[in-house]
Amino acid sequence: MALESYHKHKTPLSTAGVLISLGIIYGDIGTSPLYVFRAIVGQNTISEDLILGGLSCVFWTLMLVTTTKYIYLALNADNKGEGGIFALYALVRRYKAEWVVYPAIVGCATLIADGFITPAISVSSAVEGLRSFSGDIPIIQIVIVILIGLFVFQQFGTGVVGKTFGPVMLVWFATIGTLGTLQLIQNPSVLKALNPVYAFNLLTQYPGGFWILGAVFLCTTGAEALYSDLGHCGKENIRVGWGFVKIALLLNYFGQAAWLMSQEGSTLGDKTPFYSIMPEWFLPIGIVIATSAAIIASQALISGTFTLVNEAMKLKLWPMTRVRYPSQLKGQIYIPSINWILMAGCIMVVLYFKESSAMEGAYGLAITIDMLMTTSLLVYYFSLSRKSTVRAIALAALFFSLEIMFLISNLSKFSHGGWFAFIIAGALFMVLFVQLNARRLRTRHTEFVDLKHYVEMIKDLQADETIPKEATNLVFLAVADSKRYIDSNIIYSIFRKRPKRADVYWFLHVDTVDSPYTSKYSVDTIIPKKCFFVRIKLGFKADHRINLLFSKIVHEMADNGEIDLISPYPSLHKYSQTADFKFIIIQSWASPDSEISSFDRLIIQSYRLLKQFSLSTEAHYGIEAANLEVEKAPIQVGPPAIVKLKRDREDEP
């Protein structure tokens, strides 16, 4: 049975769809011209080899990594219209390979780490254009005020303002394309950079040329967003939008290169190639447009981080955290804890690095690792789903070689700020790793019993009026996903810990499935009108508010005559009052009597620490505290500890 009529369909190609894609997913990669060429040139003397070689590297990176890998290949690896590292993980884990979870959690950790740097570097790069007017303008303070405003705004939702994102980004891309074209007309010789020989010569012959790849990589850092936001925009809209975006980006890069060629023999100093190609009269307008585009890019990345963390929670890979829905816009969520952590991190980046040029050292390393993880899952997916080993090997050879080169070159940034992203990604990975292994421990050691052996006992307990009634309806959240077996802890709670009599017993199991928007349930009758096993199947992007969903199930069953929802108490029955429900949540607790390895003990202790900061199970499911009891039950996560004890008997006189 379906819980809701909503089904995810592929978004059709439309002008509005393309415009929305410009506003949602192209902000990060679209604002890269603000800092890419400045990072490539750095403190080097401007020369033809450097500029044409760097431009050639940028062109072929956008063609091979962004266009071929993401726009063509990754968008074809969709999970019922959804994309991103977890959608891809859900696609490949059905092949029962244990290892695929590790690329997924590494990719998640590095993508979130990127969220600490992208808003800071994008907004800083845009606002630094004000230095063209005066060197005394407080850039850092302005950037921090913009960032605080951006993060405070998240809790109110972006439904209304979001409609302006597409038009603003359309103006942005039209502007940068036009500015680049005006410079390119003056020096069309830079078109020679289309020849990959210039890129090859830069990497092999220019002094330190290989390490410039770390700066070149900044031109494609937003490519992962193209895949992650597939469900919001649709494959065809993204592809058509990329055609326009790529032309605008390349025109601007070629225009910046044309201007740089006119500066041959000098160094950049405090100049920024992006703002240097603007006419002086246009500079104030250009700074406003660039800042608006940077804010939109940051907004898209923040929303993407919320979505990523929410998916990780539903896959039980992230500690339960409060999620809010700030607007009626489908799929829009707000996670307060992540929002404030990101804000604090972005402000820390601005205060520590101060200049966007210094932030470039911290930017790129984490996202390179994320791209490698996506490549590993993509190659595995194509090797199995398309049954083409040759194609998979060719893809692996091309993209692993490219991205490993980018990774090696980015490692040179480690001491210049890359350590920051590495520490953030490492801490996030540990959170995901602990959650994963704690869940595996619980799953491995949770015991199940055959439910049919307890049917008669349940009937007798329901008829035993010497035991006080616990509730009319008693609902247990079950780990077991079949009507045949039930958690031994639930049986222990009903019969042994404290006998719990009820008119109706419910065993409720919630299953997160690989299809993103699945929302359906099934009911197995154990004892007619007296005991039921309910299994809810929800996709990793579907709404997981269990209390509301269970209420809907119960009312549908009452309408079908399967249960009586009227209170059995005579004083309430005559007024047709609804029967009472009580939820029982049994939390597993590692028994202190277990002999466990040092690794398992560390996982358990780390998990307990995370639990102190995470949302409770009842709050996560939206269950009212007034109708809830939380019990703790020990589980053996290892063999019982062996203890020696001898009875001391006194000798008879």
N, C-alpha and C positions, 0 to 999 in steps of 0.2 A: 504494500500500500504506500502511496506517496504522501508525504507530509505537506507538500506545497506544490502549487501548480507551476512554479517557476522552473524553467529549464534553460540551460545555457546554450544558446545557438551561436554559430559563427557570425561574427559581425560583418555585414555586407559592405562592399566597397561603396563609398559615397563621399561627396565633397566635404560634408560635415565630419565624417569619420576621419578623413585625412587631416582636416583642421584640428580635430581633437588630438590626433596622434602627435601633431607638432607641439601642442601644449603640454602633453603628458610625458612623452618619452624621449623627445629630442633635446631637452634642455641641457643635460649634462654634456653630451657630445657636441651640442650646438654652441656652447660657450667656450669650447676648447681653444678657438683662435685667440682668445684673450691672452693666453700664456704659453702656447706651444712653441712658437718661433723664438720668443724671448728665452725659453728654457734651452732650445737647441743652440742658439748663439752663445748664451751665457756671457762669460768674460772673454771669449775668443775674439780674435781679430776677424772682421767680416771678410770673407773671401768667396770666390766663385765656387770652389770645391765644397766649402761648408754649406753655402746656401742652396746650391743645386742638389747636392747630395742629401741634405736634410729634407728638402722639398720632395725629392724622389722617394725617400723613405716614407714620408707622410702619405704620399699618393698611393704607394703600393700597400701600405698598412691598411688604409681605408678600403682598398680594393679587395685584399685577401682576407683580412681578419673581419672587418665590419660587414662588408658586402657578401663575401662568399660564405664565411662561417656562420654569421648571425642572420643576415637577411635571407640567404638562400637555404642553408642547411638547418640551422637551429629552428627557424620558424616552421620547418616541415616536421620537426620532432615535437609536435604539440600534444598535450594530453586533453583531448576533448575541447580544444580551443584555448587551453591555458598553457603558459610557458613559464620559464624560470627554473632555478636549480632544483626546487622541490617537486615541481611538476615533472621534470625529467627523471628525478629519483623515483617518483611514484610509477613512472612508466617502466623503468628498468628493474625495479625490485621484484616485479612479478616473475622474473626469471630465476628467483630464489638465490641470487648471489649475495652473500653476506657483506662483501667488501664495498658495495655501492653506497652504503650509508656514509662511509668516511669522506668520499669526495663531496657528498651533499652537505655534511656539517662543516667541512673546511671551507667550502664555497660560501655557505651562509655566514660564517664567522668573518671571512675576509670582506664580504660585501657590506656587512654592517660596519666593519672598521672603516671602510671607504666613506661611510656616512658621516664620520667625524671630521673628515678633511674636505670633502667636496663643497659643502656650503661655505666653509671658511675661505677656500682658495678662489671660488667663483665670485663671491661678493667682494672680497678684497681686491681681486684683479680688476673688477669693474670700477670700484670706488677710487682706486689709485689713479684713475684718469684725472681726478680733481687736482692732482699735483701739477698739471699743465698750467693751472691758473696761479697757484701759490704753493710753496713748499711748506707753509705753516698750517695748512688745513689738517685737523686732527683725524687722520684716516682711520686709525685703530678704533677710536671712540665711535665714529660713524658706523663702521662695520659691525661693532658689537651691538649698537642700538638696532640696526637692521635685523641682525640675527635674533636678538631677544624678541623683537616684534614678530618675526617669522614663526618662532616656536610657540609664543604665547597664543598666536592666532590659530594654531592647530586644533585646539579644543573646541573651536566654534564651527569647524568644518569648512570645506572649500567648495561647496556646491555652487554658490552664486559667483564667487570670484573665479572659480575654475573655468567658467564659460568665456572669460576674457583671456585665458592663457593662450589658446590657439591663435587668435588674432594678434596678440602681442608678439608671439614667436614668429608669426608670419612676417610681421614688420621687421623683426630682428634679422631673419634670414635674407629678406629682400635687401635690407640695409647693408649687411656684410658682403653680400654678393655684388651689389652695386659698387661699393667702395673698392673691392678687390678688382673689379673689371676696369675701373678708371685707372688704376695703377698698372694693370696688366697691359692695357693699350699702349702705355708709354714705354714699356719694355717687354715685348712679347717673347724675347729670347729665352725667358725662364721656362717656356714650354718644353725646352730640351730635357727638363727634369722628368718628363714622362718616360724617358729611356731608363730602365732599371740599372743600367751600367753605372750611372751617377751614384745610385744608392750603394751598389757593390763597392765602388771606389772609395766612398766615404768610410765604409765599415772596414775596409782592408788596407787602405793607403793613407788616409788622413790621420795625423797623430791623435791617438785617443778616440778615434772615430767610432769604434764599436760601442763605447760607453755612452755615446750620444743617443743610442737606441732608447735609453731610459727616458730621455726627453721626448723623443718621437712617439713613444708609447702613449703619451698624454692625449694624443689626437683621437684615440679609440677607447678611452676609459669608460665612456658612456654606452658602449656597445651592449653590455650585459643588460641594460635597461630595455633595449629593443626587444629582447627575448622575454624578460621578466614581465613586461606589461602587455604581452600578446593578448591576454584575455580582455583587457580594457579596450583595445583598439581594433583588433582583428588583423589577420595576416596581410590581406590585400591593401588595407589602408596604410599599414606600416611600410609596405614595399613601395607603394606609390609616393608616400611622404618622403621616404628615403631618397627617391630619385631627385626630388626638389632640394632636399637638405644637402645631399652630397654635392650637387652642383654649386650651391651657395658656399659651402665650406671650402671646396677646392678653389673657387674663384677668389675667395678671401686669402687662402694660403698662397696662391700664386701671386696675388696682388702684394701681399706682405713681402714675398721673396723679391718681386720686382723693385719695391722700394729699398729693400736691404742691399740689392745689387748697386744701387746708386750711392750707398754708404761704404763701398768697398775700401778696405784699408784702415777703417776706423773701428772703434768698439761701441757697443750700445750705450754703456754707462747707465744713466737713469731713464733712458728712452724705452718706450714700449712700442714694438712694431705695429700692434693693432691700432693704437691711438695715433701713431705717427702718420698713417695713411689717410687720416681724416683731414678735410679742409678745416682751417682754424675756426671759421664761423659755425661749422657743424659740430664742433667738439662738445659743447654743453648738451646738445640734443643726443649725440652719440653716447655720452656717459649715462644719461637717463635711460636710454633704450638698453644699454649694456647692463646696467644695474637691475632693471626690470627683468631681463632675460636671466640674469644670475639668480635672482630671487625665485623665479619660476623653476629653474633647474634645481635649486635647493629644495623647493616644495615637492617636486616630483620624487626626488631621492628620499626625502623624509617619509612621504606616503608609501613609497616602495619598501622602506625599512619596516614600517608598521605591518604591511602585508606579509613580509617575509617572516617576521617574528610570530605573527598570528598563525601562519601555516606551520611553523616549527612547533608551536604549542599544541596544535591539533594533531600533529604527528607524534606528540609526547617526547619531543626533543628539546623543549625549552621549559623552564619553570613556569607554572601557571601565573599569569599576570592579568591585571584588570584591563578589559577591553571595553571601549565605549563606541557608540555609533552616533557621531555628532550631527549627521544630516540624514535626510531621506535618500540620498544618493546611493544606489546599489553598490555594495562592496566597500563603501568608505568607512574606515575604522580609525580609532584614535587610541593609542596605548600611552597613558600618562607617564609611567615610569620610564619607558624608552624615550619619550619626547624630552623629558627633563635631563636624562643622562646624555642624550645627543646634544642638547643645548649647552650643557656644562662642558662637554668635550670640545665643541666647536669654539666656544669662548676661550678655552684653555689653549687651543691651537693658535688662535689669533694673538693672544697675549704672549705666548712663548715664541712663536716664529716671527710675529710682527709684520713681515713682508710676504706678499704672495710668492715672490721669487724664492724665499726660504722654505715656504710650504711645499714647493715642487719636489723637494727632497723626500718629504714624507708621503707624497702622492704617487700612486702607481704600483708600488711593491705589492700591496695586499690584493689589488684588483688583478694583477698578473697571475697570482696563485689561483684566484677565483676562476679566471678564464681557463687555466689548465685543468681545473676540476670539471668545468663544463665540457671541455674537449674530451676528457676521459670517459664521461658518461655518454656523450654523443657518439663517440666511436663505438662504445659497447652496444648502444642502442641500434646503430645502423648495422653492426655486424650480426645482430640477432634478428632484428625485425625485418630487415631487407634481405637477410641471408646472402650478403655479398661480402665475403672475406677480403677480396681484392680491393673493393671500394673502401672498406674500413681501414685497411693497411695504408692505402694512399692518403686517406684523410689524416690518419695518425701521423704519418711521416711528415706531411706538410705542416699541420698545425702544431704538433708537438715541437718540431724543430724551430718554427717561428717563435712560439711562446716561451720556449726554454731560453732562446736568445734574449728575448725581452726580459725574462726573469733574471738572467745572469747580469745583464746590463743594469737592471734596477737594483741589484744587490749592492752596487757601488754607492747607492743612495743611503745605505743602511746607517752609516755614521752621520749623515747629513740630515737626518729626520725620519728615515725609513724605519728606524727603531720604534718610533711612536706608533705607527700603524701596525707594526709587528707585535708589539706588546698588547695593543687593543685586540687584535685578531687572536692572539694566543690565549688571552683571558676568556674571550667569547668561546673559543674552541673548547676550553676546559669545561665551561658550563655545559655545552652541548654533549661533550664526551661523558661527563658524570651522569647527566640525565639518561643518555643512551644505555650506559652500563648498569645503572641502578634499575632501569626498567627491565633489562635482560635478567638481572638477578632475581627480581620479583617474579617475572614470568617463569623462569626456570624452576623456582622453588615454591610457587603457589600450588597447593594440592587441590585436586578436584575429586568429588565422590559421585557415584551413580545416583541420580535424583530419584529413580523409581524405587529405591530401597527405603525412601523416606516419605513416600506418598501417604501410606497408612498412618505413619506417625503424625504427619501434618493434620490429617483428618481427626485423629484422636485428640490432638492438642487443641484444635478449634472447638471441639465439643466439650473440653474439660473446663467447666465453669469455676472450679476451685482455684484456677490460676487467673489473676487479674488481667483484664484485656489491655494489651499495649496500645492498640489503635484499631479502628475499623479496617483501614487499609495500611498494610506495612510494606514499604518499598525498599528493597535492598539493591544497591548498585553492585553488579556482579562482574567479575573478571571473565567468568565462563561465557562462551559465545554459542552454546548449544543447549537445547532443552534436556539433553541426555545427562549432562553433568552440571554440577554446581560447585561453587567454592566451598571447601571444607570449613572455612572460617564462618560462612553464612549459616551452615548447619550447626556449628558450635554455638553461634550467637542465638539461634532460635531455640535450641533444646538444652544446652548445657550451661552456658555462661549465666544466663537468667532466662528461664522459659518465657517466650514472647508469644502470647496468644493474640490472634487477629482474625477477623472474619474473612479477609482476603489477603493473600500473600502475592507480592509482585517481585519478580527477579528481572532487573533491568540491566541490559548490556548495551553499551554504546561503542560502535565500531567505526573507526575512521578508515575509509576506503580510498582507492587510488583515483577514482573518477572525481574530478574537482567539485562538482556541484550536486552530487547524489544526495537525496534527502528522502529516505523511505524507511518503513518499519515492517516488522512481521510479529505476529503474536501466536505463541503456542500455548494451548490450554493444557495445563497439568491436571487440574481438578476443575470441572465446569463451575464457573461463577465463584470459585474459591481460591484458585492458584494459577498464575500465568507467568510465562517467560516472554518478555518483550525484548526484541533486538532492534535497535535503531542504527541504521547505516547512514553515515554522513560523510560527504566529501571533505577534503582538507581545506576547501574554500567556502563550504556551506556554513550556515548559521548554527552554532553549537549551543544554543540556550536550551539546555535539556529540560528544565522545569516547565517552560512554555510548551515544548514539543510533547512531553509526557502528558501534560494536561489536555492537549489536543487529541492525543491517542485515546485517553480515558473517555473523553466525551464522545468520540466516534464509536467506541465500543458500547457505550451506554445507549447511543442512538440505534445501534444494531441489536440491542437486547442481550448482549453478552454479559453485561454486569448491571447491577442496580446502584445508581449513584446517590440514592436517597439514604439519609442516615437511618440506621436500624434502631436507634433509641426512640421509644414511643413518643416522648415529649418533643422530639425534633422531627420525627417522621411525619406527624400530622400537619406540620408546617412546611413539608417538602424541603427541609434543609439538606444541603449537600453533605455527604458522608465525609468524615475526616481522613486525612492521609498523613502518614509519618514516614520520613525517609531515614534509613539507616546506612551510614557510610562506614565501612570497616577499613581502617588504615593498616597496612602491613608494616610491621616493625621487626627489624632483624633481632632474633632472639639472642640474648647474651650467653645462652648455653651452647651456641654454635662454635665449632672450631673452623675458622675461616682464614684464608690467605691474607697476607699483608695488603695486596692489591685490592681485594674485596673489602677489607676493613676501611681502606682509604676512600674507596668509592662510597661506602655507606656513610662515613663521617662527613664527606664533602656534600653528599646529598642532603643530609640532615641540616647542614649549614644553609644550603640553598633553600630548603623548605621554610626556614625562619623568615626569609625575605620574599617568599612567593605567596601567591593567593591560595587560600584554602580551597579544597575540593568543592565544598558546598557553595562558596562564593563564586567559583568558576562556573558551576552549573546553574547558578541563580536560584538555589534552593533556600527557602525562607528558614531562618534560624529557629523560629517558633515550632516548626514541624520537623525537627531534625535531631538525630542523635549520632554522634561520632564515637566509634569504638576503635580501640587499638588491639590488634591481634598479632602475636609473635609468629614469625615464620623462620624455619631453619634454613639458613643460607649456606650451610655446610654440615658436615657430620657432627652429631652431638659431642660435646666435650667429654672426654673420659676422665672421670673422677674416681679416686680410690677412697673407700671409707670402710672401716671395719668396726663391727659392734663390739664394744668392750663389755664382757660378762664377768661379774664378780663370782669368784669361786664359792661354792656352797661350803658352809662351815662343817 
